Amino acid sequence: MGKKKKNNQGSELGGQQMDRTLVEAESLLRQGRVPEADAILIQIRDLYVNNAPYYRLSGQTAGYLGDAARARSAFRKAVLLGPNDPANHIVFAQHLNDSNDRIRAMDHLRTALKLSPGNGPVRLLLAQWLREEGDVDAARREIDRVAAGVENDADGLIAVAQAYERLFDQLAAIRALRRALALRPGSFEIENLLRKLYGEKVERWHFPMMNDAARNDAYEAAIRRAVTPDSLVLEIGAGSGLLSMMAARAGAKQVIACEQNPLVAEAASENVRLNGYADRVTIIPKRSSDLVVGVDLPRRADILVSEVLSDSLLSENVLEITRHARQALLEPDARLIPYKVGAVAALMGGDRLAPWFSVGSVSGFDLSAFNRFVPNIHPHLFTTRVGEFFSDPVDVFEFDLRQAYRGTESRVLEFTTTRPGPCVGVLQWIKLWLDEETVYANPPHPEVRPAAWRHNIFPFPGPILVEAGDRVAVQAGHDDISLYFAKAPEDGEPGSA
């Protein structure tokens, strides 16, 4: 009897001690003291042969120690012993995923979610794996489901926003973060995440464009001459709403403006309200090609104001956008502002500019092999303090937006140099005929100032040393959306006739 009593007492005390030991092992694991946790688990293994939490913990320590076979065996036992515990399926899923068994891993995550449908982090993990497998629609459905359940949880909304961002859906991410900020006003973390996403969705060139006084004054002068009290004005590419409000201030009866970026359109609408023009200016978050007369516009417009022009003039598809507007959205005799656009070019160079686009001897080493990487085009807001004109400017291409646009075109330009030194390449800028009285251009100025458009330099493969009066032949061309300039090959060079 005495021996039996001792065994019973030992078993009872042992059970209490085992519970404490398992908690201790788990605490050690959380502290990163994995070998110590594993040693305890191995020591008490025989006491936990039917305990799912033990095998779950054992699998985790084995996994951290790199013993994949022991980890898989332990996780499998945890699932068999505790099939209704979602934690067992979650750790097994993570192990399977780490072992490149993604399909089975997702099956276990789905099982965990059936047992615990409200587990947002697990559902977001499933969404991540679905995205990585290429099933974006299924991933979005999982994220949407989590988003619907965390409307009043700032941390949950942040996690949702980050999941949407991984899907490259910045707009959905921004909506989630705005809701999180409403729950947690002034949060530096949330505000910083929002600013990052805004920066990805809204190009920074909007700011110098809005502050380009020369551009603004030129547009407003043309708008004032065109607008009448009966005018219906269409603006394509509303941006901040500035040009639309100019048209309203000039007396237009109604202004319809489209802006394809919904965040920009939202800000433009707010600007319109702030300035008291909401009764006459409507911002529509659409592409111009999606506008419908009778739905978005009450009738065809009398005036088109557009600013869908890039640094290189054509790459925002101004030719096709204007052609569609003339066919589908404008009266036959509608005024276009601008009605013609063009490219101007000149040779540019100088000792200060040359190091930007070529390299020779540096610290006693010849680095000229790197010149093979000279770009064929480089956008920059140049000043005449950085680069010097090596020729007079030439109007190269002009596009009358009132007519059908042309296709490709190519020609050889011959520039006469006006100074000696290293000629680096061709500088190009844009020119706009806003109406018969107002022409705007953006050549380099002595000082940097806010500008709607940058300049493009098309560097030669290396600077060419010239004297005043030399002639430099340049190949120039365009298609519907781009311009190019390159040094024309001389006799005997590859590509020469």
C-alpha positions in Angstrom: 0.0 0.0 0.0 2.8 2.4 0.9 4.4 1.9 -2.6 1.1 2.5 -4.3 0.4 5.6 -2.3 3.8 6.9 -3.3 3.1 6.3 -7.0 -0.3 8.0 -6.8 1.3 11.0 -5.0 4.1 11.1 -7.5 1.7 11.0 -10.5 -0.4 13.9 -9.1 2.6 16.0 -8.3 4.1 15.1 -11.7 1.1 16.3 -13.5 1.3 19.7 -11.9 5.0 19.8 -12.6 4.5 18.8 -16.2 2.1 21.7 -16.8 4.6 24.1 -15.4 7.4 22.6 -17.4 5.5 22.9 -20.7 4.8 26.6 -19.9 8.4 27.1 -19.2 9.4 25.5 -22.5 7.0 27.8 -24.4 8.4 30.8 -22.6 11.9 29.9 -23.5 10.9 29.5 -27.1 9.3 32.9 -27.2 12.5 34.4 -25.8 14.5 32.8 -28.6 16.2 30.3 -26.3 15.3 27.4 -28.6 17.9 24.8 -27.6 16.9 25.1 -23.9 13.2 24.8 -24.8 13.9 21.8 -27.0 15.9 20.1 -24.3 13.0 20.4 -21.8 10.5 19.0 -24.4 12.7 16.0 -25.2 13.1 15.3 -21.4 9.3 15.3 -20.8 8.3 13.7 -24.1 7.0 10.4 -22.6 4.6 12.3 -20.3 2.8 14.0 -23.2 2.2 11.3 -25.7 -1.4 12.3 -26.2 -1.1 16.1 -25.9 -1.6 18.2 -29.0 -0.1 21.4 -27.6 3.1 19.5 -26.7 3.5 18.3 -30.3 2.7 21.7 -31.6 5.4 23.3 -29.4 7.9 20.5 -30.2 7.3 20.9 -33.9 8.1 24.6 -33.6 11.4 24.1 -31.7 12.4 21.4 -34.2 11.7 23.7 -37.1 13.8 26.5 -35.6 16.6 24.0 -35.1 16.4 23.0 -38.8 15.1 19.4 -38.1 12.4 19.5 -40.8 11.6 15.7 -40.5 11.0 15.9 -36.7 9.0 19.1 -37.1 6.7 17.6 -39.7 6.1 14.5 -37.6 5.3 16.6 -34.5 2.9 18.9 -36.4 1.2 16.0 -38.0 0.6 14.5 -34.5 -0.7 17.8 -33.2 -3.3 17.9 -36.0 -4.3 14.3 -35.4 -4.6 14.8 -31.6 -6.3 18.2 -31.9 -8.1 18.4 -35.2 -10.5 21.1 -33.9 -7.8 23.4 -32.7 -7.1 26.0 -35.4 -3.6 26.7 -33.9 -2.5 23.2 -34.9 -3.5 23.6 -38.5 -1.9 27.1 -38.6 1.6 26.0 -37.5 1.4 22.9 -39.7 0.5 25.1 -42.7 3.4 27.4 -42.0 5.7 24.4 -41.9 4.4 23.0 -45.1 4.8 26.4 -46.8 8.4 26.6 -45.7 8.8 23.1 -47.1 7.5 24.3 -50.5 4.2 22.4 -50.1 2.1 25.4 -50.7 -1.1 23.6 -51.8 -1.3 21.4 -48.7 -0.4 24.5 -46.6 -3.3 26.5 -47.9 -5.6 23.5 -47.3 -4.7 23.6 -43.6 -5.1 27.4 -43.5 -8.6 27.0 -44.9 -9.4 24.3 -42.3 -8.2 26.7 -39.6 -10.5 29.4 -41.0 -13.4 27.1 -40.9 -12.8 26.5 -37.3 -12.1 30.2 -36.6 -13.6 32.3 -39.4 -12.8 35.6 -37.7 -9.1 35.1 -37.6 -8.0 38.1 -39.7 -4.2 37.5 -39.6 -4.6 34.0 -40.9 -7.0 35.0 -43.6 -4.5 37.7 -44.7 -1.8 35.1 -44.7 -3.9 33.0 -47.0 -4.5 36.0 -49.2 -0.7 36.5 -49.4 -0.2 32.9 -50.5 -3.0 33.1 -53.0 -1.4 36.3 -54.5 1.9 34.6 -54.7 0.3 31.7 -56.5 -1.2 34.2 -59.0 -4.8 34.0 -57.9 -5.3 37.7 -57.3 -9.1 37.6 -57.4 -9.2 35.0 -54.6 -6.7 36.9 -52.6 -8.8 40.1 -53.0 -11.9 38.2 -51.8 -10.1 37.1 -48.6 -8.8 40.7 -47.9 -12.2 42.1 -48.6 -13.7 39.7 -46.0 -11.2 40.8 -43.4 -11.8 44.5 -44.2 -15.5 44.1 -43.6 -14.8 42.8 -40.1 -12.3 45.4 -39.0 -14.1 48.6 -39.7 -13.6 49.8 -36.2 -10.2 48.3 -35.6 -7.3 50.6 -36.5 -4.6 48.0 -36.3 -6.7 45.6 -38.4 -7.3 48.3 -41.0 -3.5 48.9 -41.2 -2.9 45.2 -41.8 -5.7 45.2 -44.5 -4.1 48.3 -46.1 -0.8 46.6 -46.3 -2.4 43.5 -47.8 -4.1 45.6 -50.5 -0.8 47.4 -51.2 0.8 44.0 -51.9 -2.0 43.5 -54.5 -0.9 46.9 -56.0 -4.4 48.3 -55.1 -3.2 51.5 -53.6 -6.7 53.0 -53.7 -8.2 50.3 -51.5 -5.2 50.6 -49.2 -5.8 54.3 -49.0 -9.5 53.9 -48.1 -8.5 51.5 -45.3 -5.9 53.9 -43.9 -8.3 56.8 -44.1 -10.7 54.8 -42.0 -7.9 53.9 -39.5 -6.9 57.5 -39.2 -10.4 58.5 -38.4 -10.3 56.0 -35.6 -6.8 57.1 -34.5 -6.5 60.8 -35.4 -3.0 62.2 -35.5 -1.3 58.8 -35.7 2.2 59.3 -37.2 2.3 55.7 -38.4 -0.9 55.9 -40.3 -0.2 59.4 -41.7 3.2 58.3 -42.9 1.7 55.2 -44.6 -0.9 57.4 -46.3 1.7 59.9 -47.6 3.7 57.0 -49.0 0.7 55.7 -50.9 -0.3 59.2 -52.1 3.2 59.6 -53.4 2.8 56.4 -55.4 -0.5 57.4 -56.9 -0.1 61.1 -57.5 3.0 62.3 -59.3 5.0 65.1 -57.7 5.1 67.1 -61.0 1.6 68.4 -60.2 3.1 70.9 -57.7 5.6 72.7 -60.0 2.9 72.6 -62.7 0.3 74.3 -60.5 3.0 76.9 -59.5 4.2 77.6 -63.1 3.1 81.2 -63.4 4.0 81.6 -67.0 2.0 78.6 -68.0 -1.0 79.6 -65.9 -1.0 83.2 -67.3 -0.8 82.0 -70.9 -3.6 79.5 -70.5 -5.8 82.0 -68.7 -5.3 84.7 -71.4 -6.4 82.2 -74.1 -9.3 81.0 -72.0 -10.6 84.5 -71.4 -10.6 85.3 -75.1 -12.4 82.1 -76.0 -15.1 81.8 -73.3 -18.6 83.4 -73.7 -21.6 83.3 -71.2 -23.1 80.4 -73.3 -19.9 78.3 -73.4 -19.8 74.7 -72.4 -16.1 74.0 -71.7 -14.6 70.5 -71.6 -11.3 70.1 -69.8 -9.4 66.8 -70.3 -6.9 66.1 -67.5 -8.3 68.3 -64.8 -5.5 67.9 -62.3 -6.1 70.3 -59.5 -9.1 71.9 -61.3 -7.2 75.1 -61.9 -7.9 75.6 -65.6 -11.6 74.6 -65.1 -12.0 77.3 -62.5 -10.3 79.8 -64.8 -12.9 79.0 -67.4 -15.7 79.4 -64.8 -14.2 82.7 -63.6 -14.0 83.9 -67.2 -17.8 83.5 -67.4 -18.4 80.0 -68.9 -21.9 78.7 -68.4 -20.7 75.2 -67.5 -17.4 73.4 -67.3 -17.1 69.6 -67.4 -13.7 68.3 -66.5 -12.5 64.7 -66.5 -9.6 63.3 -64.5 -8.6 59.6 -64.7 -6.9 59.5 -61.3 -9.7 59.2 -58.7 -7.5 60.7 -55.9 -6.7 63.7 -58.0 -10.3 64.1 -59.1 -11.4 64.0 -55.5 -8.9 66.8 -54.6 -10.0 68.8 -57.7 -13.6 68.6 -56.7 -12.7 69.8 -53.2 -10.8 72.7 -54.7 -13.8 73.6 -56.8 -16.0 73.6 -53.7 -13.5 75.6 -51.7 -13.5 78.3 -54.4 -17.2 78.5 -54.8 -17.5 77.1 -58.4 -19.3 73.8 -57.6 -22.5 75.2 -59.3 -20.7 75.5 -62.7 -17.7 73.1 -62.6 -18.1 69.3 -62.4 -15.1 67.0 -62.0 -15.7 63.5 -63.4 -13.3 60.7 -62.4 -13.0 59.1 -65.9 -10.8 59.0 -68.9 -12.0 61.2 -71.7 -12.5 58.2 -73.9 -15.2 57.0 -71.4 -17.2 60.2 -71.5 -20.6 60.1 -73.2 -22.5 63.1 -74.5 -26.0 63.0 -72.9 -24.7 61.3 -69.8 -21.5 63.1 -68.7 -22.0 66.2 -70.9 -25.4 67.7 -71.6 -24.2 68.3 -75.2 -21.1 68.6 -77.3 -18.7 71.1 -75.9 -17.8 74.5 -77.5 -14.3 74.7 -76.1 -11.7 72.1 -75.3 -9.0 73.0 -72.7 -6.4 70.3 -72.4 -3.1 69.7 -70.8 -2.2 66.1 -71.6 1.3 66.9 -72.6 4.5 65.3 -71.4 8.1 66.6 -71.1 8.6 65.0 -74.5 5.3 66.4 -75.8 3.5 63.3 -77.1 3.8 60.5 -74.5 0.6 61.2 -72.7 -1.2 60.4 -76.0 -2.3 63.9 -76.8 -2.8 63.2 -80.5 -5.2 60.3 -80.0 -7.0 62.0 -77.0 -7.7 65.1 -79.0 -8.8 63.1 -82.1 -11.3 61.2 -80.0 -12.6 64.4 -78.4 -13.1 66.1 -81.8 -15.0 63.1 -83.1 -17.1 62.3 -80.0 -17.3 65.2 -77.6 -16.9 68.5 -79.4 -18.9 70.7 -81.7 -17.4 70.8 -85.2 -16.3 74.4 -84.8 -15.1 74.0 -81.1 -12.1 76.1 -80.0 -9.1 74.0 -78.8 -6.7 75.4 -76.2 -4.0 74.7 -77.2 -4.8 74.2 -80.9 -1.2 73.3 -81.9 1.8 71.8 -80.1 5.4 71.5 -81.1 8.9 70.5 -80.1 11.9 72.9 -80.2 15.5 71.7 -80.1 19.0 73.1 -79.8 22.5 71.7 -79.3 23.6 71.9 -75.7 26.9 71.3 -74.0 29.7 72.9 -71.9 32.3 71.7 -69.4 29.7 71.7 -66.6 27.2 69.5 -68.5 29.6 67.0 -70.0 30.4 65.1 -66.8 26.7 64.3 -66.4 26.7 62.1 -69.5 30.3 60.8 -70.0 33.3 59.7 -68.1 37.0 59.5 -68.9 39.9 59.4 -66.6 39.0 59.4 -62.9 41.6 59.2 -60.1 44.1 58.0 -62.7 41.9 55.3 -64.1 40.4 55.1 -67.6 36.6 54.5 -67.0 35.5 55.2 -70.6 34.0 51.7 -71.0 31.1 52.9 -68.9 30.1 55.3 -71.7 28.3 52.5 -73.4 25.5 53.2 -70.7 24.9 56.8 -71.7 21.1 57.0 -71.8 19.4 58.0 -75.1 17.1 60.5 -73.2 17.3 62.2 -69.9 14.5 64.4 -68.5 15.7 67.3 -66.3 14.8 70.9 -65.5 17.9 72.4 -67.0 19.2 75.9 -66.5 21.6 77.9 -68.6 23.9 77.9 -65.6 24.4 74.1 -66.0 24.3 73.7 -69.8 25.2 76.2 -72.5 23.4 76.5 -75.8 25.7 75.5 -78.7 23.3 76.5 -81.4 20.2 78.6 -82.1 16.9 76.8 -81.3 15.0 75.2 -84.2 11.2 74.4 -84.4 11.4 70.7 -85.2 7.9 69.2 -85.3 4.4 70.8 -85.1 1.1 69.1 -84.6 -2.1 70.9 -85.4 -4.6 69.3 -83.0 -7.5 70.5 -85.2 -6.5 68.1 -87.9 -5.9 64.4 -88.2 -2.5 63.5 -86.8 0.2 62.2 -88.9 2.1 58.9 -88.4 5.8 58.5 -88.1 8.2 61.1 -89.5 12.0 61.4 -89.7 14.3 64.0 -90.9 17.9 65.1 -90.6 18.5 68.5 -88.9 21.7 70.4 -89.5 22.7 72.7 -86.6 25.4 75.3 -86.9 27.4 75.6 -83.7 27.7 79.0 -82.1 30.6 78.4 -79.6 33.6 76.1 -79.2 33.7 73.3 -76.6 32.2 69.9 -75.8 28.8 69.5 -77.4 26.9 67.0 -75.3 23.7 66.4 -77.2 20.3 67.8 -78.2 18.1 69.6 -75.7 14.3 69.5 -76.5 11.5 71.5 -75.0 7.8 72.1 -75.9 5.9 74.9 -77.5 2.1 75.5 -77.3 0.0 77.7 -79.5 -2.9 78.4 -77.1 -4.6 80.7 -79.5 -3.7 83.1 -82.3 -2.2 85.6 -79.8 -0.6 83.4 -77.1 2.3 81.1 -77.6 3.9 79.4 -74.6 7.3 77.7 -74.6 9.6 76.4 -71.8 13.2 76.9 -72.8 15.9 76.8 -70.0 16.1 79.8 -67.8 19.1 81.1 -65.9 17.5 80.1 -62.6 15.5 77.1 -61.5 11.8 78.0 -61.0 8.6 75.9 -60.8 7.8 74.5 -64.3 5.0 72.4 -65.7 7.4 70.5 -67.9 11.0 69.5 -67.7 13.4 69.5 -70.7 14.8 66.4 -72.3 18.4 66.1 -73.3 19.2 63.4 -75.9 23.0 62.8 -75.2 25.4 61.8 -78.0 27.3 58.6 -77.2 30.1 61.0 -76.1 30.7 64.7 -76.2 32.0 66.0 -79.5 34.5 68.9 -79.5 33.3 71.7 -81.9 34.4 75.1 -83.0 32.0 78.0 -83.7 30.6 77.6 -87.2 30.8 73.8 -87.3 27.9 71.9 -88.6 26.4 69.0 -86.6 23.9 66.6 -88.3 21.1 65.2 -86.1 18.6 62.6 -86.9 15.1 63.6 -85.5 11.9 61.7 -85.6 8.6 60.9 -83.9 5.7 58.4 -83.9 2.3 59.0 -82.3 3.6 59.0 -78.7 7.3 59.8 -78.7 10.2 61.9 -80.1 13.8 61.0 -80.6 17.0 62.8 -81.5 20.4 61.2 -82.2 23.6 62.2 -83.8 23.4 61.4 -87.5 26.2 59.1 -88.7 28.9 60.7 -90.7 30.3 59.2 -93.9 32.2 56.0 -93.1 30.4 55.5 -89.8 28.0 52.5 -89.3 24.5 53.5 -90.4 25.7 56.1 -93.0 24.6 55.8 -96.6 
